[in-house]
Amino acid sequence: MGLKQAQKCLLAMSLLFAGATPVFADEKGVNQSIDQLLGDHTKYQAVIVALQKAVAAQDAAAVAALVDYPIGVKVNGKETNIKSAKVFVEHYSGIITPSIAKAVTGQKYGDLFVNYKGVMFGDGQVWISGICHDNECKNFDVKIETIQDVVK
């Protein structure tokens, strides 16, 4: 387990013991859950809005700027490790499939699923989470950590 994952687990464990639980909720509830489980909801909200706008506009560079690299994704059905924004942009249409784009653009903020791992779009097509820059995770960036087609 890497440092980033260990920090998330420690934060999650302390929050779970404090009674915080995953939720589906309205916007206020989503904000409260993000604050309790992940940190400053305004950082998450900014990324959520930016991601939805970028995907709706098919702005590959804007989406790529929101990703935590390297990221494992399927490009046209083939597992691929994308190491940079430049490579992400080159493969954008194979990564952000129509079903993933629909999950992102159709997601209502108040219906987001939040747990100690992050914020989930749709049925798990995209997950965003905090990337810690210190041991206490007081300084963090919000990035896309997972992009995947989900089979129902």
N, C-alpha and C positions, 0 to 999 in steps of 0.2 A: 504494500500500500504506500503510495507516494505521500509526500508532505501535505499536498492540497487535499487529498482524500482523507487523511488522518485529521486534519483541522476541521473538515466538514463533519466528520463522525463525532469528534469531541463536542463541537457546537451542538450538533443534533441531539446527542445523548443528554447534554445538560438541559436543553430545551424540552426534550421529551419527559425528563424527570420533573420538570417544572409544570407539566400538564399540557404542553402545546401538542396539538394533533393536526394531521393533514385535514384540509377542508375543501369543499366546494362552496362558494359563497358569492355574495354581491361584491361590488367594488370595494366598499369599506372593509368588508370581511377579508377580501383578498389582500388588501394593504396591511391589515392587522396581522394576517398570517405570515406575510413576507417579512414584516418587521420582527415578529417573534421568532420565526424559524431561520431566516436567511440574512436579515440586516435591512438597511435602509430601503424601503419600498420605492422611493423616488428614483433610485438608481435602476431598479428592475423595470419600473414603469417606463422610463425613458427608452430602455432597450426594447421593451415589448412594442411600444409605439413605433420606434424606428424600424424594427424588423417588419412589422405589418405594412408600413408604408413602402419600404424597400421591395418587399416581395410583391406587393400590389403593382408597383411600377416596373417590376422585373429589372431592378437595379442591382446587378450582380456584384458590383464593387461595394455598394453600401451593405449588402448582406454579408459579403466576405469580411468586411471590417468588423463585424459583430461576432465573428467566430474565434474560439480558442483553438489555436493550432499547436500540434498537429491534431487532426480530427479524422476518425475512421468513418467513412461513408460508403454507400454503394453508388457507383457511377454507372448508369445504364445496366444495373444488376450485378456489377462486379465490385467486390470489396476492394476499397482503395484507401490508402492513407494520404490525406491531403496535408501538405506541410506548410503551405503559404497561401496568402490571399490571392496572389497571382494565379496559382494553380487552381484555386477554388473558382475564380472567375472563368478560367478556361473551360471548366467542367460544369459550370452553373446549371445549364439546362438538364444535365444528367443527374445532378444532385437534388435540385429543387424541382421535383416532379410535379405534375399537376395536382396530385393528391396531397402532397406536402404543402404546396402553395395554398390550396383550398383550406387545409387545416390551420395554417397561419393566418390567412386573411379573414377567415370565417370565425375565428376565435373571439368571443366576447370577453373583455377584461374581467367582468364579474363572475365569469364561469371558469376561469383558470383554476387548474389543480395545483396546489402548493403543498410540498412536503419538505423534509430536511434536505433532500437531494436537489431541489430547485423548483422551477415553475415549468409546467407541462402544457404544451399546445396540443389540442385535439385529443387523440388517443395515444399520444406519446411520439408523434412525428417529430417534434422539436422539444428539446429541454434547454432551458437557460439556467445558469447558476453563477454564483459568486466565485471568482478566482482570487484567492487570498494572497496578499503581499506581505503579511506579517503573521507571527504565531497566533495572535488573538483574532485574526481576521477582521480587524478594525478597518484596515485599508484593503479594499477589494474592488475589482472590476466585474461587471456582469457581462457574461459572454455566452454564446451558444456552445453547448458541449455535446449535444446529440442531434443528429438529423437522420431520420430513418423512415422508410415506408412501413406502415403498420398494416398487417393483414388481419382483416376482421373475420 
